[in-house]
Amino acid sequence: MLESFSMNLQVKELNHVALHVADVIISRDFYSNVLKMKQLERPAFDFPGAWFQIGTHQELHLIGDRTELVVSGTRSNHFALEVENLSDWEQHLMELQATYRPPKPRPDGIAQLFVKDPDGYWIELFARS
């Protein structure tokens, strides 16, 4: 194992998650309307995209023009969002006819469900109580 120098190195926090999407407009609508995320101002990059607020300090960055296959699953590549009242979220997803897997308890007792976005990315929603 490599020994580090006497520097005090630490990761402060997760800043953003980036997803490569096929159609920014369709994905923007999903994250705005299905997951109720607030869209943020985005710098004038030379490629399509959209940014969303996650909680207080984190963001979701959508990057457009995806042509590669998406590899995502409930037990592989995914990200998790803590929510309040998972049963309300399930009702919301049912009303919108979103593709999701019903709630179930994790081994630690926390309830979770998974919802699939338009590109095939699975997003975990969980509630602590």
C-alpha positions, -999 to 999 in steps of 0.1 A, spaced: 0 0 0 13 35 -8 19 58 21 7 93 17 28 124 25 19 144 56 -8 163 37 -43 164 52 -63 151 22 -101 146 25 -131 146 3 -155 174 14 -187 163 -2 -204 150 -33 -209 180 -56 -229 165 -85 -239 134 -104 -238 136 -142 -260 115 -165 -255 112 -202 -290 114 -218 -303 109 -253 -328 138 -253 -323 167 -228 -359 179 -232 -375 146 -224 -351 140 -195 -356 176 -182 -393 170 -181 -389 137 -162 -366 152 -135 -388 184 -132 -422 167 -133 -417 132 -121 -390 137 -95 -400 173 -87 -364 186 -89 -357 223 -92 -339 233 -125 -309 255 -121 -291 280 -143 -265 262 -165 -233 278 -179 -233 282 -217 -215 250 -226 -211 241 -262 -233 209 -257 -269 204 -246 -277 198 -210 -297 208 -179 -288 211 -142 -310 204 -112 -308 210 -74 -305 179 -52 -310 188 -15 -289 217 -3 -256 215 -20 -256 187 -46 -267 188 -82 -277 166 -110 -261 174 -144 -278 161 -176 -255 159 -206 -272 156 -239 -267 136 -271 -261 102 -256 -256 75 -282 -241 47 -261 -261 21 -242 -270 28 -206 -259 3 -179 -280 8 -148 -298 -14 -124 -312 -15 -89 -281 -35 -78 -256 -19 -102 -251 17 -114 -277 40 -97 -280 68 -73 -303 73 -43 -323 103 -32 -337 106 3 -373 116 3 -401 121 28 -432 99 28 -424 72 4 -460 62 1 -469 97 -13 -441 93 -39 -454 58 -49 -489 73 -54 -474 102 -75 -454 76 -96 -486 55 -101 -506 85 -112 -480 95 -138 -477 58 -149 -439 60 -143 -419 28 -145 -410 19 -109 -405 -10 -86 -427 -10 -55 -413 -2 -20 -396 -28 0 -374 -27 31 -337 -27 28 -318 -50 52 -314 -20 75 -352 -16 76 -353 16 55 -380 16 29 -369 21 -7 -383 20 -42 -367 24 -76 -380 45 -105 -366 44 -141 -359 75 -161 -364 79 -199 -329 67 -206 -331 36 -184 -313 49 -154 -327 36 -121 -330 60 -93 -335 48 -57 -360 68 -35 -358 60 2 -373 73 34 -359 68 69 -393 68 86 
